[in-house]
Amino acid sequence: MSLGTLYLIPTPLGEADALACLPPATLAALHRLDTFVVEEERSARRFLATAGHPRPIRELHFAELNEHTRPGAYAALLQPLLEGRDAGLLSEAGCPAVADPGAQLVALAHTRGIAVKPLVGPSSLLLALMASGLEGQRFCFHGYLPVEKNARQQKLRELEKQSREQHATQLFIETPYRNGHLLDDMVAVCAPATRICVAYNLTQPGEQVLTLPVRAWKQRPLPDLHRQPAVFLLLA
């Protein structure tokens, strides 16, 4: 029996229109599938409806994969593919398996000989890097920084040193309600010439991408980032 293909399907960032931000080839692949691995079934159903899935949503098959999924449950998520059915992996926003629990499922799919097909769609990290004006040849994404203030500031010093030594852009994200604290610390800790970029509400109303050296950030009011999805970048 031939194996199915695992399609990695990007989803809109925030409330962006799926039909506007996903290319026709991605939508066409999405419309052919009836089996999905998702972070949260309710939001996945809503996304598929707005993306114009031709079948009644109630007839589709969903399995959840999120931070609560036990490692021992991953194999069962691949069973439809082992039986020859194609399936789609969805993130809550942006590209699956990038800063996303789906990465572990993709890794397991490779060990089982299952073909993995990434599809084109929005990535907040690449959009932020593209628009930042910072170094695009060498960059590193660090996920979330420490929550505790002193540890976070120490990590920022380390990342700034790494950026200076390697001439590489450093990217990271934060839980939206702590965005303001992170930007405050970046401006307080980093050297005056270090460039900081904040890219928020990408592809959505109110989109902003701001890149300034620290000395300029200190001379202006900082943007209100509370509960707004954002990507942070620095280049020393």
C-alpha positions as CSV (number, residue, x, y, z in Angstrom):
1,M,0.0,0.0,0.0
2,S,1.4,3.4,-0.9
3,L,1.7,6.0,1.8
4,G,-0.2,9.3,1.9
5,T,1.5,12.7,1.8
6,L,1.6,15.1,4.7
7,Y,0.8,18.7,3.4
8,L,2.0,21.6,5.5
9,I,-0.6,24.2,5.1
10,P,0.0,27.9,6.2
11,T,-2.9,29.8,7.7
12,P,-3.5,33.5,7.8
13,L,-1.9,35.7,10.5
14,G,-4.6,37.0,12.8
15,E,-7.9,37.9,11.1
16,A,-6.4,38.2,7.6
17,D,-8.6,36.9,4.7
18,A,-7.6,33.4,3.8
19,L,-8.6,33.8,0.2
20,A,-6.5,37.0,-0.1
21,C,-3.3,35.7,1.5
22,L,-3.1,32.1,0.3
23,P,-2.1,31.4,-3.3
24,P,-4.3,29.4,-5.6
25,A,-2.1,26.3,-5.5
26,T,-2.2,26.2,-1.7
27,L,-6.0,26.6,-1.7
28,A,-6.3,23.9,-4.4
29,A,-4.3,21.4,-2.3
30,L,-6.3,22.3,0.8
31,H,-9.6,21.8,-1.0
32,R,-8.5,18.2,-2.0
33,L,-7.9,17.1,1.6
34,D,-10.5,15.7,4.1
35,T,-8.1,14.8,7.0
36,F,-6.3,17.4,9.1
37,V,-4.0,17.6,12.1
38,V,-4.7,20.9,13.9
39,E,-3.9,22.8,17.0
40,E,-7.5,23.6,17.9
41,E,-10.4,22.0,16.0
42,R,-12.9,24.9,16.3
43,S,-10.6,27.5,14.9
44,A,-9.5,25.0,12.1
45,R,-13.1,24.5,11.1
46,R,-13.6,28.2,10.9
47,F,-10.5,28.6,8.8
48,L,-11.5,25.9,6.4
49,A,-14.9,27.4,6.0
50,T,-13.5,30.9,5.2
51,A,-10.9,29.3,2.8
52,G,-13.8,27.9,0.8
53,H,-13.4,24.2,1.4
54,P,-15.9,22.6,-1.0
55,R,-17.0,19.8,1.3
56,P,-19.3,20.3,4.3
57,I,-17.0,21.0,7.3
58,R,-18.8,18.4,9.4
59,E,-17.7,15.7,7.0
60,L,-14.0,16.4,7.5
61,H,-11.8,14.5,9.9
62,F,-9.8,16.3,12.6
63,A,-7.1,15.3,15.2
64,E,-5.6,17.8,17.6
65,L,-1.9,18.3,18.1
66,N,-0.9,20.9,20.6
67,E,1.1,21.5,23.8
68,H,-1.1,19.0,25.6
69,T,-0.5,16.1,23.2
70,R,1.4,13.3,24.8
71,P,4.5,12.1,22.9
72,G,3.0,8.6,22.8
73,A,0.0,9.9,20.8
74,Y,2.0,11.2,17.8
75,A,2.1,7.8,16.0
76,A,-1.7,7.6,16.0
77,L,-1.9,11.0,14.2
78,L,0.1,9.5,11.3
79,Q,-2.2,6.4,10.9
80,P,-4.3,7.8,8.1
81,L,-1.1,8.5,6.1
82,L,0.2,5.0,6.8
83,E,-3.1,3.8,5.3
84,G,-2.6,5.8,2.2
85,R,-4.6,8.9,2.9
86,D,-3.2,12.4,2.4
87,A,-3.5,14.8,5.3
88,G,-2.9,18.4,6.1
89,L,-1.1,19.9,9.1
90,L,-2.4,23.3,10.2
91,S,-0.9,25.8,12.6
92,E,-3.1,28.3,14.4
93,A,-1.3,31.1,12.5
94,G,1.4,31.2,9.8
95,C,3.5,28.2,8.8
96,P,3.1,24.9,10.5
97,A,6.2,23.3,12.2
98,V,7.9,26.7,12.6
99,A,7.8,27.7,16.3
100,D,4.9,25.2,16.3
101,P,4.3,21.7,17.9
102,G,3.8,20.3,14.4
103,A,7.6,20.0,14.0
104,Q,7.6,16.8,16.0
105,L,5.0,15.3,13.8
106,V,6.9,16.2,10.6
107,A,10.1,14.6,12.1
108,L,8.2,11.4,12.9
109,A,6.7,11.4,9.4
110,H,10.2,11.4,7.9
111,T,11.2,8.3,10.0
112,R,8.1,6.5,8.6
113,G,8.9,7.3,5.0
114,I,5.9,9.6,4.6
115,A,6.4,12.4,2.0
116,V,6.2,15.9,3.4
117,K,4.9,18.7,1.1
118,P,5.3,22.3,2.3
119,L,2.9,24.8,0.8
120,V,3.3,28.5,0.3
121,G,1.7,31.0,2.6
122,P,2.4,33.8,5.2
123,S,5.3,33.5,7.6
124,S,5.5,36.3,10.2
125,L,9.3,35.7,10.6
126,L,10.2,36.0,7.0
127,L,7.8,38.9,6.4
128,A,9.4,40.8,9.4
129,L,12.9,40.0,8.2
130,M,12.1,41.1,4.6
131,A,10.7,44.4,5.8
132,S,13.2,45.2,8.5
133,G,16.1,46.3,6.4
134,L,18.4,44.3,8.6
135,E,20.9,41.5,7.5
136,G,19.0,39.0,5.5
137,Q,21.9,36.7,4.6
138,R,22.7,35.6,8.2
139,F,19.9,35.4,10.8
140,C,18.8,33.2,13.7
141,F,15.4,32.7,15.3
142,H,15.4,32.1,19.0
143,G,11.7,31.7,19.8
144,Y,10.7,33.0,23.2
145,L,13.2,34.7,25.5
146,P,13.1,34.2,29.3
147,V,10.1,35.5,31.2
148,E,12.0,36.8,34.2
149,K,13.3,40.3,33.7
150,N,17.0,39.9,34.7
151,A,17.3,36.6,32.8
152,R,15.6,38.3,29.8
153,Q,18.0,41.2,29.9
154,Q,21.0,38.9,30.1
155,K,19.7,36.9,27.1
156,L,19.4,40.1,25.1
157,R,23.0,41.0,25.9
158,E,24.1,37.6,24.7
159,L,22.1,37.9,21.5
160,E,23.5,41.4,20.8
161,K,27.0,40.1,21.3
162,Q,26.3,37.2,18.9
163,S,24.8,39.6,16.4
164,R,27.9,41.8,16.6
165,E,30.4,38.9,16.2
166,Q,28.5,37.2,13.4
167,H,26.9,40.2,11.8
168,A,23.7,38.3,12.0
169,T,20.1,39.4,12.6
170,Q,18.5,38.0,15.7
171,L,14.8,37.3,15.7
172,F,12.5,36.4,18.6
173,I,8.9,36.6,19.7
174,E,7.0,37.1,22.9
175,T,3.5,36.4,24.4
176,P,1.5,39.4,23.2
177,Y,0.7,40.7,26.7
178,R,4.4,40.9,27.5
179,N,5.5,42.6,24.3
180,G,5.9,46.0,25.9
181,H,8.2,44.6,28.6
182,L,10.4,43.0,26.0
183,L,10.8,46.2,23.9
184,D,11.5,48.2,27.1
185,D,14.3,45.9,27.9
186,M,15.7,45.9,24.4
187,V,15.9,49.7,24.4
188,A,17.4,49.7,27.9
189,V,20.0,47.0,27.4
190,C,21.3,47.3,23.8
191,A,24.0,49.6,22.6
192,P,23.0,53.0,21.1
193,A,24.0,52.0,17.5
194,T,22.2,48.6,17.6
195,R,19.2,48.6,15.3
196,I,16.0,47.3,16.6
197,C,13.0,46.3,14.5
198,V,9.5,45.7,15.7
199,A,7.0,44.2,13.1
200,Y,3.5,43.9,14.3
201,N,0.0,43.1,13.0
202,L,1.6,41.8,9.8
203,T,-0.9,41.3,6.9
204,Q,-3.6,42.8,9.1
205,P,-5.1,46.3,9.6
206,G,-2.7,48.4,11.6
207,E,0.4,46.7,10.2
208,Q,3.6,48.5,11.3
209,V,7.3,47.7,10.7
210,L,9.6,50.1,12.6
211,T,13.4,49.9,12.4
212,L,15.6,52.4,14.3
213,P,18.9,52.4,16.2
214,V,18.5,52.3,20.0
215,R,19.5,56.0,20.3
216,A,16.5,56.9,18.1
217,W,14.1,54.6,20.0
218,K,15.0,56.4,23.2
219,Q,14.0,59.8,21.7
220,R,10.4,58.8,20.8
221,P,7.4,57.2,22.5
222,L,7.5,53.4,22.2
223,P,4.5,51.9,20.3
224,D,1.7,50.2,22.3
225,L,2.3,46.6,21.5
226,H,0.0,45.1,24.2
227,R,-1.8,42.0,22.9
228,Q,-0.6,42.7,19.3
229,P,1.2,39.9,17.5
230,A,4.7,41.0,17.0
231,V,8.2,39.9,15.8
232,F,11.3,41.5,17.3
233,L,14.6,41.8,15.5
234,L,18.0,43.3,16.4
235,L,21.3,43.8,14.5
236,A,24.4,45.1,16.3
